Amino acid sequence: MGREESAANRPQNIILENRTNLRLSGVEEVSHFDDTAVILRTVLGELSIQGEGLKVEQLQVESGEIRISGKISALIYARESTGLWERLFG
């Protein structure tokens, strides 16, 4: 199954409550986590969650859902690169 099919079949939902509780679906992999950042590969690309005192409260691998608590300051999707020239000069 390709990335386009995966994204079409598995939606991604983000629910952020009071900047302290985050629920996210469409998670494919947790690449990194510590108390200041959680980096995820999702059906829509790499997502970086930044903050303070971050904790992964729950991870459901089968359903692709994660719950994170702490003081959340940013949700940032990585820009997808189109090629070598863009990486060098973009």
N, C-alpha and C positions, 0 to 999 in steps of 0.2 A: 504494500500500500504506500503510495507516494505521499509527500508532505501536503499537496493540494487536497488529496482525497481525505487524509487524516484531518485537516483543518475543517473540511466541509462536513465530515461525519461527527466530529467531536467539537462542540462549541466551547468557547472559553468565556467564562463569567467571572467577573471580579466584583466582590462586595467588600467595601471598606467601611467599617463602622467606627466613627469618632477617631479616626487615625490611629486606633490601637488594636483593632481586630480585623484581620484580612482573611477572607475565604476566596479561594481561587480554584476553578476547574480547568481542565484541558492541559494539565501538567504531564509531561512525558518523562522528565528527569530532573532531579535536584543535583546541580553541578557543584554548588558550594553553599555552605552556610556557616555563619558565626553570629555574634551578638550585634553586628553592625550591618550585615548584608546577607541576603539570600539570593542566589542566582539559579534560575530555573530555565529549562528548555521546555517550551510550551508549544501547542499546536500552531500558534501565531508567531513563533520565534523566541529568541532569548529574552528573558525578563529579569531585570535586576530590581530587587526590593531593598531599599536603604533605610536605615533608621538607627535606633538605640535600644538596647535590651531586647533584641529580637529573639523569639523562641518559636521553633516549629512545634506547634501543639499537637498536630495530627497530620498524618500523611496516609492517604489511601491509594496505594499503587494501582490497584485494579481499576478503580474509577477515575484516577488522575486528579484527585482533589487534595488540596493542602489547606491547613489553617495555621496562620502565623499571628502571634501577638507581640506587642511591644510598641514603642513610639515610632510609627512609620512616617518617614519624611519624603520618600520618593518611590515611584514606580516608573521604571525606564525600560522601554523596549530597545534592544540593540538594532542599529541600522544595518540592513542587509547589504553587503557589498556586492557590486555587479562585476568587478574584475580588478585586475592588477593596476590599471591606470587610475581607477577611482581610488584605490587604497593609497597609491603613491601621491596623487595630485588632488584628490577630492577633498 
